[in-house]
């Protein structure tokens, strides 16, 4: 794995994808997305 150290300092937090880039949502999309349940 490129850029990772043996101590894990460059490791992402649990559940975070390596290539994750947060999507900037407009207000319409945000209101729709927040209605999606987080757990089944």
DRENLUMLO-536538 format. One record per residue (C-alpha): x, y, z; residue in three letters; residue number from 1. Coordinates in Angstrom, 2 decimals. Layout:
BEGIN
<atom><u>X</u><v>Y</v><w>Z</w><residu>ALA</residu><num>NUM</num></atom>
...
***
This chain:
BEGIN
<atom><u>0.00</u><v>0.00</v><w>0.00</w><residu>UNK</residu><num>1</num></atom>
<atom><u>1.56</u><v>3.27</v><w>-1.07</w><residu>UNK</residu><num>2</num></atom>
<atom><u>2.05</u><v>5.93</v><w>1.61</w><residu>UNK</residu><num>3</num></atom>
<atom><u>1.09</u><v>3.73</v><w>4.56</w><residu>UNK</residu><num>4</num></atom>
<atom><u>3.47</u><v>3.18</v><w>7.42</w><residu>UNK</residu><num>5</num></atom>
<atom><u>3.85</u><v>0.21</v><w>9.72</w><residu>UNK</residu><num>6</num></atom>
<atom><u>2.33</u><v>2.26</v><w>12.56</w><residu>UNK</residu><num>7</num></atom>
<atom><u>-0.77</u><v>3.07</v><w>10.52</w><residu>UNK</residu><num>8</num></atom>
<atom><u>-0.44</u><v>6.86</v><w>10.78</w><residu>UNK</residu><num>9</num></atom>
<atom><u>-1.59</u><v>7.30</v><w>7.17</w><residu>UNK</residu><num>10</num></atom>
<atom><u>-4.38</u><v>4.73</v><w>7.41</w><residu>UNK</residu><num>11</num></atom>
<atom><u>-7.93</u><v>6.03</v><w>6.90</w><residu>UNK</residu><num>12</num></atom>
<atom><u>-10.40</u><v>5.91</v><w>9.75</w><residu>UNK</residu><num>13</num></atom>
<atom><u>-12.63</u><v>2.86</v><w>10.04</w><residu>UNK</residu><num>14</num></atom>
<atom><u>-15.20</u><v>2.76</v><w>7.26</w><residu>UNK</residu><num>15</num></atom>
<atom><u>-13.51</u><v>5.46</v><w>5.16</w><residu>UNK</residu><num>16</num></atom>
<atom><u>-12.60</u><v>4.58</v><w>1.60</w><residu>UNK</residu><num>17</num></atom>
<atom><u>-9.09</u><v>5.46</v><w>0.43</w><residu>UNK</residu><num>18</num></atom>
<atom><u>-10.41</u><v>7.45</v><w>-2.54</w><residu>UNK</residu><num>19</num></atom>
<atom><u>-13.48</u><v>8.92</v><w>-0.84</w><residu>UNK</residu><num>20</num></atom>
<atom><u>-14.20</u><v>12.51</v><w>-1.79</w><residu>UNK</residu><num>21</num></atom>
<atom><u>-17.27</u><v>14.03</v><w>-0.12</w><residu>UNK</residu><num>22</num></atom>
<atom><u>-19.88</u><v>15.11</v><w>-2.64</w><residu>UNK</residu><num>23</num></atom>
<atom><u>-21.02</u><v>18.72</v><w>-2.43</w><residu>UNK</residu><num>24</num></atom>
<atom><u>-24.82</u><v>18.67</v><w>-2.51</w><residu>UNK</residu><num>25</num></atom>
<atom><u>-27.19</u><v>21.51</v><w>-3.26</w><residu>UNK</residu><num>26</num></atom>
<atom><u>-30.09</u><v>22.03</v><w>-0.83</w><residu>UNK</residu><num>27</num></atom>
<atom><u>-32.59</u><v>19.94</v><w>-2.88</w><residu>UNK</residu><num>28</num></atom>
<atom><u>-30.28</u><v>16.95</v><w>-3.02</w><residu>UNK</residu><num>29</num></atom>
<atom><u>-29.29</u><v>17.32</v><w>0.64</w><residu>UNK</residu><num>30</num></atom>
<atom><u>-32.92</u><v>17.26</v><w>1.77</w><residu>UNK</residu><num>31</num></atom>
<atom><u>-33.55</u><v>14.09</v><w>-0.27</w><residu>UNK</residu><num>32</num></atom>
<atom><u>-30.37</u><v>12.33</v><w>0.86</w><residu>UNK</residu><num>33</num></atom>
<atom><u>-30.93</u><v>13.00</v><w>4.57</w><residu>UNK</residu><num>34</num></atom>
<atom><u>-34.28</u><v>11.17</v><w>4.33</w><residu>UNK</residu><num>35</num></atom>
<atom><u>-32.50</u><v>7.90</v><w>3.42</w><residu>UNK</residu><num>36</num></atom>
<atom><u>-32.32</u><v>5.67</v><w>6.53</w><residu>UNK</residu><num>37</num></atom>
<atom><u>-28.76</u><v>4.98</v><w>7.66</w><residu>UNK</residu><num>38</num></atom>
<atom><u>-29.55</u><v>1.44</v><w>8.89</w><residu>UNK</residu><num>39</num></atom>
<atom><u>-31.84</u><v>-1.25</v><w>7.57</w><residu>UNK</residu><num>40</num></atom>
***
